Amino acid sequence: MWFYFAIMSAAVNAVSTIARRTHGSTAKPVELAWWTLLISLPCSIALLVIDHSTPWVNYDFLLPSIAAGTISAFAVVLLLTAYKYGETSAITPISNLLPIGLVISSFIFFDTIPTIGGLLGIILVVCGVYYSSVDGKHSLWHPFRSLWHQRGSRAMLWVVILWSISTNFQLMALHSASPAFLVLWVQLISFILLTMYMTVQETRAKTRTRVWERWWKHIVIMAIGSTLAVYFQNQAMVLLDNTSYVLAVKRLDVLIVILFCGLFLHEKHILKRFSGALVALAGIVVIYIFN
């Protein structure tokens, strides 16, 4: 069952990613992140009401969830910074390294080691999605070279590192809190921290209003998509205590985005990307068989 939750997480995250890629270059990342979290909160409350699960069984979730919320506040700003300042062809492949980062962080946190078959599946997914998401105008090494001179690429690398840590904190919190409640609680912590930061920076309300008026459709899509994506991801992690497997399957969101761009935006290099998709799908099959 974890597999289907991970697939659903990938699907809704793909929609959120498309909105994130088209948010434009004029809005400040921190303001976009603040609005996205603000709109996410009522979505999470509705999800908690619909879920009908017990919010928490004890208070062991507090410390890891506070850590996850704090890290997520930085990560969401850096993520939007990456898409604002970096080339999509350089940013997306770096984000696909997350399953590998989770293998390392899961071993540090929980001494969790994937099986040989599971590790092979993760590597196939990472390589397939990486190859698919590199623009045809650039070489396979272009995303790594861009780390030296592109602010967006460096921001995405930090996002991968932060996500690798925060995902395991969320897994710890899920042992004593429900997936729906944890989504709301982590978003609330991140929202409070960003609000405090913007207050200290004296961000003008008029500026925030202009961001909402211009980009509200994208913000709403990002808010709903990211909320559902994390909820389905949490549900999958409750069923399978190995975050690297869950996030490897979730990386299918990149392939869904590529499919949408090919069908509706008529992007090029679809054949190359399709061959990479087949490699990634082979990895998904291997993970499913061995787990």
C-alpha positions as CSV (number, residue, x, y, z in Angstrom):
1,M,0.0,0.0,0.0
2,W,2.9,2.4,0.6
3,F,3.8,2.2,-3.0
4,Y,0.4,3.6,-4.1
5,F,0.6,6.5,-1.6
6,A,4.1,7.3,-3.0
7,I,2.7,7.3,-6.5
8,M,-0.1,9.6,-5.5
9,S,2.4,11.9,-3.8
10,A,4.4,12.0,-7.1
11,A,1.3,12.9,-9.1
12,V,0.2,15.8,-7.0
13,N,3.7,17.1,-6.5
14,A,4.2,17.1,-10.3
15,V,1.3,19.6,-10.6
16,S,2.8,21.7,-7.9
17,T,6.2,21.6,-9.6
18,I,4.8,22.9,-12.9
19,A,3.2,25.9,-11.0
20,R,6.6,26.5,-9.2
21,R,8.5,26.6,-12.5
22,T,6.2,29.3,-13.9
23,H,6.0,31.6,-11.0
24,G,8.2,34.2,-12.7
25,S,11.3,36.1,-11.7
26,T,9.9,39.2,-10.1
27,A,8.5,37.9,-6.8
28,K,10.7,37.4,-3.8
29,P,11.1,33.7,-2.9
30,V,10.5,34.3,0.8
31,E,7.2,36.1,0.0
32,L,6.1,33.3,-2.3
33,A,7.0,30.8,0.4
34,W,5.0,32.8,3.0
35,W,1.9,32.9,0.8
36,T,2.2,29.3,-0.1
37,L,2.3,28.3,3.6
38,L,-0.5,30.6,4.5
39,I,-2.8,29.0,1.8
40,S,-1.6,25.5,2.8
41,L,-2.8,25.9,6.4
42,P,-6.6,25.8,5.7
43,C,-5.9,22.9,3.2
44,S,-4.2,21.0,6.0
45,I,-7.0,21.7,8.5
46,A,-9.5,20.4,6.0
47,L,-7.3,17.3,5.4
48,L,-7.2,16.7,9.2
49,V,-11.0,16.9,9.5
50,I,-11.5,14.6,6.6
51,D,-8.9,12.1,7.8
52,H,-10.7,11.3,11.1
53,S,-7.6,9.9,12.7
54,T,-6.3,10.6,16.2
55,P,-4.0,13.6,15.9
56,W,-1.3,12.2,18.3
57,V,-0.9,9.4,20.8
58,N,1.8,11.1,22.9
59,Y,4.1,14.1,22.8
60,D,7.2,12.4,21.4
61,F,6.4,14.1,18.1
62,L,7.1,17.6,19.4
63,L,10.9,17.8,19.2
64,P,11.4,16.0,15.8
65,S,8.4,17.9,14.3
66,I,9.8,21.3,15.5
67,A,13.1,20.4,13.9
68,A,11.4,19.3,10.7
69,G,9.3,22.5,10.6
70,T,12.4,24.7,11.1
71,I,14.3,23.0,8.4
72,S,11.4,23.0,6.0
73,A,11.1,26.8,6.4
74,F,14.6,27.2,5.1
75,A,14.1,24.5,2.4
76,V,10.9,26.1,0.9
77,V,12.6,29.5,0.5
78,L,15.7,27.9,-1.0
79,L,13.5,25.8,-3.3
80,L,11.8,28.9,-4.7
81,T,15.2,30.7,-4.9
82,A,16.5,27.8,-7.0
83,Y,13.7,28.1,-9.5
84,K,14.0,31.9,-9.6
85,Y,17.8,32.1,-10.2
86,G,18.7,28.8,-11.9
87,E,18.2,27.0,-15.2
88,T,15.5,24.3,-15.0
89,S,17.8,21.9,-16.9
90,A,20.5,22.4,-14.2
91,I,18.2,22.5,-11.1
92,T,15.9,19.5,-11.7
93,P,18.7,16.8,-12.0
94,I,20.2,18.0,-8.7
95,S,16.9,17.6,-6.9
96,N,16.8,14.0,-8.1
97,L,19.8,13.1,-5.9
98,L,17.4,13.2,-2.9
99,P,17.0,9.4,-2.7
100,I,20.8,9.0,-2.5
101,G,20.9,11.6,0.3
102,L,18.2,9.8,2.2
103,V,20.2,6.5,2.0
104,I,23.0,8.3,3.8
105,S,20.9,10.2,6.3
106,S,18.7,7.2,7.1
107,F,21.8,5.2,7.9
108,I,23.0,8.0,10.2
109,F,19.6,8.4,11.9
110,F,18.3,4.8,12.1
111,D,21.1,2.5,10.9
112,T,18.8,1.7,8.0
113,I,20.5,0.0,5.1
114,P,18.6,-0.8,1.9
115,T,18.7,-4.3,0.5
116,I,20.9,-4.9,-2.5
117,G,17.8,-5.0,-4.7
118,G,16.4,-1.9,-3.1
119,L,19.7,0.0,-3.6
120,L,19.9,-1.1,-7.2
121,G,16.3,0.2,-7.7
122,I,17.2,3.6,-6.1
123,I,20.3,3.9,-8.3
124,L,18.2,3.1,-11.5
125,V,15.6,5.6,-10.5
126,V,18.1,8.4,-9.8
127,C,20.1,7.7,-13.0
128,G,16.9,7.4,-15.2
129,V,15.3,10.5,-13.8
130,Y,18.5,12.4,-13.9
131,Y,19.1,11.6,-17.5
132,S,15.5,12.4,-18.4
133,S,15.6,15.9,-16.8
134,V,18.9,17.1,-18.4
135,D,18.2,19.5,-21.2
136,G,19.2,18.2,-24.6
137,K,21.4,21.4,-25.2
138,H,23.7,20.4,-22.3
139,S,25.9,17.5,-21.3
140,L,25.1,15.2,-18.4
141,W,27.7,17.0,-16.3
142,H,26.2,20.5,-16.9
143,P,24.1,20.4,-13.6
144,F,27.2,19.7,-11.5
145,R,29.4,22.3,-13.3
146,S,26.6,24.8,-12.7
147,L,27.1,24.4,-8.9
148,W,30.2,26.5,-9.2
149,H,28.7,29.5,-10.8
150,Q,24.8,29.4,-10.5
151,R,23.1,30.6,-7.4
152,G,20.0,28.5,-8.2
153,S,21.9,25.2,-8.5
154,R,23.7,25.8,-5.2
155,A,20.3,26.6,-3.6
156,M,18.9,23.3,-4.9
157,L,21.8,21.3,-3.5
158,W,21.1,22.8,-0.1
159,V,17.4,21.9,-0.5
160,V,18.4,18.3,-1.1
161,I,20.6,18.2,2.0
162,L,17.9,19.8,4.1
163,W,15.2,17.5,2.8
164,S,17.4,14.5,3.5
165,I,17.5,15.6,7.2
166,S,13.9,16.9,7.6
167,T,12.3,13.8,6.1
168,N,13.9,11.6,8.8
169,F,12.7,13.9,11.5
170,Q,9.2,13.6,10.1
171,L,9.5,9.8,10.1
172,M,10.5,10.0,13.8
173,A,7.4,12.2,14.5
174,L,5.1,9.9,12.6
175,H,5.6,7.2,15.3
176,S,3.4,9.3,17.7
177,A,1.4,11.6,15.4
178,S,-0.9,11.0,12.5
179,P,0.2,11.9,8.9
180,A,-2.6,14.6,8.5
181,F,-1.8,16.3,11.8
182,L,1.9,16.3,11.1
183,V,1.4,18.1,7.8
184,L,-0.5,20.8,9.6
185,W,1.9,21.1,12.5
186,V,5.1,21.3,10.4
187,Q,3.5,23.9,8.1
188,L,2.4,25.9,11.1
189,I,5.9,26.0,12.5
190,S,7.4,26.9,9.1
191,F,4.8,29.7,8.7
192,I,5.4,31.2,12.1
193,L,9.2,31.3,11.5
194,L,8.8,32.9,8.1
195,T,6.3,35.4,9.6
196,M,8.9,36.3,12.3
197,Y,11.6,36.7,9.7
198,M,9.5,39.0,7.5
199,T,8.5,41.1,10.5
200,V,12.2,41.5,11.4
201,Q,13.0,42.4,7.8
202,E,10.0,44.8,7.8
203,T,8.6,43.4,4.6
204,R,5.9,45.8,3.4
205,A,2.3,44.4,3.4
206,K,1.8,46.3,0.1
207,T,4.6,44.2,-1.5
208,R,3.1,41.0,-0.2
209,T,-0.3,42.0,-1.6
210,R,1.2,42.6,-5.1
211,V,2.8,39.1,-5.0
212,W,-0.6,37.6,-4.2
213,E,-2.5,39.6,-6.8
214,R,-0.1,38.6,-9.6
215,W,0.7,35.0,-8.7
216,W,-2.3,33.8,-6.7
217,K,-3.2,31.0,-9.1
218,H,0.3,29.5,-9.0
219,I,0.4,30.0,-5.2
220,V,-2.9,28.1,-4.7
221,I,-1.8,25.3,-6.9
222,M,1.6,25.0,-5.1
223,A,-0.2,25.1,-1.7
224,I,-2.7,22.4,-2.5
225,G,-0.2,20.2,-4.4
226,S,2.5,20.4,-1.8
227,T,0.1,19.7,1.1
228,L,-1.3,16.6,-0.5
229,A,2.1,15.5,-1.6
230,V,3.5,15.6,1.9
231,Y,0.3,14.0,3.3
232,F,0.6,11.0,0.9
233,Q,4.3,10.8,1.5
234,N,3.7,10.6,5.3
235,Q,1.1,7.9,4.7
236,A,3.7,5.9,2.8
237,M,6.4,6.4,5.4
238,V,4.0,5.1,8.1
239,L,3.7,1.9,6.2
240,L,7.3,1.6,5.3
241,D,10.1,2.7,7.6
242,N,12.6,3.4,4.8
243,T,12.4,7.0,3.5
244,S,14.8,6.4,0.6
245,Y,12.4,3.9,-1.0
246,V,9.4,6.2,-0.6
247,L,11.3,9.2,-2.0
248,A,12.7,7.2,-4.9
249,V,9.2,6.3,-6.0
250,K,8.1,9.9,-5.4
251,R,10.8,11.1,-7.9
252,L,8.4,9.9,-10.6
253,D,7.0,13.4,-10.4
254,V,9.8,14.6,-12.6
255,L,8.8,12.1,-15.3
256,I,5.1,13.2,-15.0
257,V,6.2,16.8,-15.5
258,I,8.3,15.8,-18.5
259,L,5.2,14.0,-20.0
260,F,3.0,17.1,-19.4
261,C,5.6,19.4,-21.0
262,G,5.9,17.1,-24.0
263,L,2.2,16.7,-24.5
264,F,0.9,20.2,-23.8
265,L,4.0,22.5,-24.1
266,H,5.5,20.6,-27.1
267,E,9.0,20.5,-25.6
268,K,11.8,18.8,-27.5
269,H,14.1,15.8,-26.6
270,I,11.1,13.7,-25.6
271,L,12.6,10.5,-27.1
272,K,15.8,11.0,-25.0
273,R,13.7,11.6,-21.9
274,F,11.5,8.6,-22.6
275,S,14.5,6.3,-22.6
276,G,15.5,7.7,-19.3
277,A,12.0,7.2,-18.0
278,L,12.2,3.5,-18.9
279,V,15.3,3.1,-16.8
280,A,13.6,4.9,-13.9
281,L,10.5,2.7,-14.2
282,A,12.8,-0.4,-14.2
283,G,14.1,0.9,-10.9
284,I,10.6,1.4,-9.5
285,V,9.8,-2.2,-10.5
286,V,12.9,-3.5,-8.7
287,I,12.0,-1.5,-5.5
288,Y,8.5,-2.8,-5.6
289,I,9.6,-6.5,-6.1
290,F,12.2,-6.4,-3.3
291,N,9.9,-4.5,-0.8
